[in-house]
Amino acid sequence: MLRMTKQADYGIVLMTRMADEPERLFAAQELASVTGIPSPTVSKVLKQLAREDLLTSHRGAKGGYTLAQPPDEITVAAMVTALDGPIAFTECVEDAPGVCSQEAVCRLRTNWQRINVALKNTLEGISLAELARPLPPLVQLTVGGPSAVQRL
């Protein structure tokens, strides 16, 4: 099963909360309290997002974090990449030769690369602003059926 790490999930939760008030300064402890994410984890994730220039760190007694860019300019791909590294569905999507022991005989590499590009493009096409806007709950998701998800 393909899953992003808990760290990336937590980072997106934190940034989505911050996107509700994009100009506001947020303290790590406050974000931990409102999201239910443990305080040490919040601090670690916020520092990583700041190192990757998605957040701006403000020092001092009244310090905290702000979004480094408007929410409509931050993509899900940027957040995932900042916390998990490059988006790669499988190891063979990387261009470095020798990563996969099956590379010499594998016929699927270009197809996996195609799938990875589609996944990356999808994540690049969704902004933090969009993610912060709630959608109606999912009603049904059909595998192999229409590509649209039915909503209430």
PAVO-860413 format. One line per field, with one value per residue (C-alpha): residue number from 1; residue in one letter; y, z negated, x negated. Coordinates in pm, 1 decimal. Example, Ala and Ser with C-alpha at 12.3 -4.5 7.8 and 13.67 -1.06 7.14 Angstrom:
<rs>
i: [1	2]
aa: [A	S]
north: [-450.0	-106.0]
up: [-780.0	-714.0]
east: [-1230.0	-1367.0]
</rs>
This chain:
<rs>
i: [1	2	3	4	5	6	7	8	9	10	11	12	13	14	15	16	17	18	19	20	21	22	23	24	25	26	27	28	29	30	31	32	33	34	35	36	37	38	39	40	41	42	43	44	45	46	47	48	49	50	51	52	53	54	55	56	57	58	59	60	61	62	63	64	65	66	67	68	69	70	71	72	73	74	75	76	77	78	79	80	81	82	83	84	85	86	87	88	89	90	91	92	93	94	95	96	97	98	99	100	101	102	103	104	105	106	107	108	109	110	111	112	113	114	115	116	117	118	119	120	121	122	123	124	125	126	127	128	129	130	131	132	133	134	135	136	137	138	139	140	141	142	143	144	145	146	147	148	149	150	151	152]
aa: [M	L	R	M	T	K	Q	A	D	Y	G	I	V	L	M	T	R	M	A	D	E	P	E	R	L	F	A	A	Q	E	L	A	S	V	T	G	I	P	S	P	T	V	S	K	V	L	K	Q	L	A	R	E	D	L	L	T	S	H	R	G	A	K	G	G	Y	T	L	A	Q	P	P	D	E	I	T	V	A	A	M	V	T	A	L	D	G	P	I	A	F	T	E	C	V	E	D	A	P	G	V	C	S	Q	E	A	V	C	R	L	R	T	N	W	Q	R	I	N	V	A	L	K	N	T	L	E	G	I	S	L	A	E	L	A	R	P	L	P	P	L	V	Q	L	T	V	G	G	P	S	A	V	Q	R	L]
north: [0.0	343.4	580.9	895.8	908.6	1025.3	1318.4	1436.5	1377.1	1581.2	1856.4	1887.2	1896.7	2175.3	2376.8	2337.0	2482.1	2768.9	2830.2	2916.6	3234.0	3277.9	3607.1	3489.8	3386.4	3038.0	2899.5	2531.2	2461.7	2617.5	2409.3	2097.3	2181.3	2249.3	1955.8	1692.7	1619.1	1569.5	1885.2	1738.0	1612.9	1952.1	2126.1	1880.9	1909.1	2289.9	2315.7	2089.5	2290.4	2609.9	2456.8	2380.9	2742.7	2658.0	2828.7	3129.9	3100.6	3406.8	3400.8	3554.4	3537.7	3603.5	3397.4	3124.1	3031.9	3182.9	3049.7	3155.0	3191.9	3241.9	2913.5	2911.2	2901.8	2603.3	2264.0	1928.4	1803.3	2070.4	1975.8	1601.4	1655.0	1881.4	1612.9	1281.9	1366.6	1326.9	1176.2	827.8	558.8	296.3	306.5	262.3	597.7	762.9	823.4	688.6	359.2	63.0	150.7	-159.9	-510.4	-593.7	-294.0	-490.0	-717.8	-501.3	-395.6	-182.6	101.7	347.0	262.5	315.7	646.3	741.6	657.7	852.7	1158.6	1141.2	1116.0	1403.3	1620.2	1554.1	1655.5	1963.6	2057.3	2078.4	2384.9	2425.3	2673.6	2407.0	2149.5	2384.3	2423.8	2142.5	1928.6	1730.4	1377.7	1100.7	889.3	624.0	548.4	284.5	106.8	63.7	279.8	645.2	860.0	1109.2	1050.6	1091.7	1340.9	1436.3]
up: [0.0	89.7	-205.3	-294.1	-634.2	-949.6	-951.8	-611.4	-719.1	-1036.3	-837.6	-604.1	-901.9	-1062.5	-743.9	-666.9	-1009.6	-942.4	-600.8	-780.1	-900.6	-662.4	-803.4	-1165.4	-1376.0	-1525.7	-1826.9	-1812.9	-2145.1	-2021.2	-1703.4	-1910.6	-2127.8	-1845.2	-1626.8	-1892.7	-1750.2	-2022.3	-2092.2	-2019.4	-1682.6	-1600.3	-1679.6	-1466.5	-1168.6	-1185.0	-1192.1	-885.9	-697.1	-784.2	-661.6	-332.5	-307.3	-338.5	-678.2	-822.1	-1177.3	-1402.7	-1709.9	-2049.3	-2338.4	-2103.3	-1823.1	-1617.1	-1255.8	-956.6	-607.9	-384.6	-84.2	-29.4	-66.1	302.7	394.3	173.2	326.3	165.3	360.8	201.7	-147.7	-92.3	68.4	-217.6	-474.0	-288.3	-12.3	360.2	462.5	589.5	628.5	667.6	650.8	1025.7	1103.2	1006.1	1297.8	1112.4	1266.6	1040.2	785.2	867.9	892.8	1165.7	1381.0	1661.1	1722.4	1613.2	1877.9	1637.1	1556.9	1810.2	1704.2	1336.8	1435.0	1616.5	1306.8	1086.8	1313.4	1295.8	914.5	887.2	1128.9	929.9	603.0	771.6	893.5	545.6	338.6	-37.3	8.1	185.9	-75.9	-354.0	-201.3	-325.1	-69.0	-126.4	-255.8	-6.7	72.8	295.4	459.4	728.7	841.5	1216.5	1261.7	1351.9	1250.1	1068.0	700.6	614.1	336.5	141.2]
east: [0.0	-127.9	-133.9	-317.5	-484.9	-310.5	-550.8	-422.9	-63.7	-119.5	-292.3	3.7	243.8	38.0	5.6	375.5	454.5	215.7	376.0	701.3	526.5	233.2	104.2	108.8	-189.2	-142.8	-327.2	-421.2	-247.4	77.2	69.5	7.1	304.7	552.3	442.6	381.8	37.0	-228.4	-426.6	-774.0	-648.0	-495.4	-824.5	-1023.4	-786.9	-767.5	-1147.7	-1174.2	-910.3	-1099.2	-1429.4	-1253.8	-1126.2	-756.4	-736.0	-912.4	-1041.9	-1012.5	-1234.3	-1177.7	-933.6	-643.6	-791.1	-638.3	-581.0	-403.0	-348.7	-637.5	-406.5	-34.4	160.4	253.5	-118.4	-209.3	-135.8	-74.2	-375.9	-596.6	-480.0	-527.2	-868.4	-978.8	-902.8	-945.3	-1190.9	-1130.7	-798.4	-874.2	-611.3	-885.3	-1266.5	-1298.1	-1138.7	-1463.6	-1697.3	-1999.7	-2111.5	-2167.7	-1898.1	-1694.7	-1835.8	-1579.9	-1668.1	-1836.7	-1537.2	-1245.1	-996.5	-792.6	-1031.1	-890.5	-535.9	-623.3	-782.4	-461.3	-255.3	-495.8	-471.1	-89.4	-100.4	-347.1	-145.6	170.3	3.5	-147.7	199.5	351.7	270.9	273.3	559.3	765.1	678.7	787.9	1135.2	1355.8	1535.7	1853.9	1787.5	1719.9	2023.2	1874.1	1544.7	1557.6	1244.1	1234.0	1542.0	1577.7	1284.0	1504.8	1576.7	1942.0	2013.8	2323.9]
</rs>
